[in-house]
Amino acid sequence: MAIEFSAAVRRIPVYPAAAGYALPEDVALLASNESPDPPLPQVVEAAARALAGVNRYPDPSNARLRAALSDRFGIPAARIAIGNGSCDILLAAGDALLEPGAELVYAWPSFSVYPHLSAASGARAIQVPLDGDGRHQLDKMREEITAATRLVIVCNPNNPTSTALPLAEIAEFVASIPRHIAVILDEAYVEFNMLQLPEDSVDLLEKHPNLALLRTFSKIYGLCGLRVGYALCGSEAFRTAVDQVRQPFFCNAAAQAAALEALNHGDEVTRRVERNLAERMTLEESLRELGLTVAESQANFVWLDLGEERSEADVMRGLAERGILVRAGGALGRDGSLRVTVGTQAENERFLEALGALL
Ligand SMILES: Cc1ncc(COP(=O)(O)O)c(C=O)c1O
């Protein structure tokens, strides 16, 4: 007899694995919104030093990293949650807030992990379609709030569409949500967003104890392989709850040490953002020259519409044969689109040349 799994396992969506293309040896990895830059040598050294002590469990309170983030953003360490990637905090928030009968509201297409929260908990997910430009329709999301709503997620900039809303619109939205409903503002790409500074949204936390800003070391800091993210919370209660539902040692020692060191290199972060922005602008311009519709990106990736006459599967296959991996829109909620990470100049040029040839 087969093993009998829980209803949650039957509900949780399986992220489609990339098709098994025959890839050449040298592949441009433009599918996962990673940083093309490796971590700084000082960051690698800090992680290596931590490895020498892994016969001991890591600090379960993540004290040094939380203290450094507290200094950086001017909010008490008691209101800073750390996670095994920011996804860990997101899933913990689902565990802490949702249950059958509860509701969760978010835009769609958006980050592929959000549907897990309702599937795992048995809560109902209300997905509010993005507008034609790939932006959240905050007024329509507000209309979906009911007595059963426990959590609202806003992804800004939004993955996969790359667009962002001005902070003033988000502030107005958050202010309109009743205080007993948690709001997560997922800002995984905030450092790339030219509409605001990463510090700007932190001010909202003082007015809104029900708000949490979800951030990560995976993107601009180039540490996705180590898994470390954080949440800046409006209340200590949110941080306590997401810690309560997880195992004690959710962030490993090397990740804590690397993130702590990474925070000392703000100048390099600025340089990387500038390089990424310059590449993103070139990429967007070149794609528009190819006659494609490209969303206005505020992230480290671009979102383009292939148009009705082109098959997404054919373009994906053609790119893969030329050693370029991007993400198919179909897997992310919108057929006929592509999500392409901004890579190095050479990778971006290679992608443009390949796409030009295929179109
Ligand atoms: C919108 C968004 N939020 C959160 C994450 C999770 O990142 P991590 O778990 O690596 O911190 C991602 C990763 O791609 C993302 O796109």
The ligand as a Gaussian input file, in Angstrom:
#p B3LYP/6-31G(d) Opt

LIG

0 1
 C        9.594000      38.272000      -4.055000
 C       10.499000      37.317000      -3.378000
 N       10.404000      37.177000      -2.066000
 C       11.190000      36.337000      -1.391000
 C       12.133000      35.586000      -2.046000
 C       12.892000      34.590000      -1.247000
 O       14.206000      34.747000      -1.175000
 P       15.107000      34.005000      -0.117000
 O       14.305000      32.910000       0.534000
 O       16.239000      33.499000      -0.905000
 O       15.466000      35.060000       0.866000
 C       12.274000      35.687000      -3.435000
 C       13.257000      34.868000      -4.161000
 O       13.341000      34.802000      -5.337000
 C       11.438000      36.595000      -4.113000
 O       11.501000      36.721000      -5.438000

